[in-house]
Amino acid sequence: MIGLDTNVLVRYFAQDDPAQSRKASVLIESLTAERPGYVTQVALIEVVWVLGRAYDTRREEIAQVIETLLRTKELMVEASETVWKALRLYAGSLADFADCLIECACHDAQCEYTATFDAKAAKTAGLKLVK
């Protein structure tokens, strides 16, 4: 298994730097189900943030990137079932993906609730506002 950093994933999806994008493509396309790439939740959150902020990628396209990562048999996504739940929440709301993943991870860990000072996260991702 080969761990994939955020910048490798971004170069692969964005194809914005000829040299690095080519290298990222060669690496990712060389992965197999027997020798997969590993995507951590941290790298996934960073990919979503970079695509949204630096590349102005639309939510629908970001959701497609996440789904592609989850469905690719040559990749293993950390806690993929939790990420699927977060993706469904993200796709059906205006919540940030990171907030969705935090909420779903806490729920899966059997937390009573997820506390936040972020009013938007409380309203859109189901976290509980600390008052």
Helices and strands as residue ranges (DSSP letters): E 2-3, H 6-14, H 18-30, E 37-39, H 41-53, H 59-71, E 75-77, H 80-91, H 97-108, E 115-116, H 119-124, E 128-129
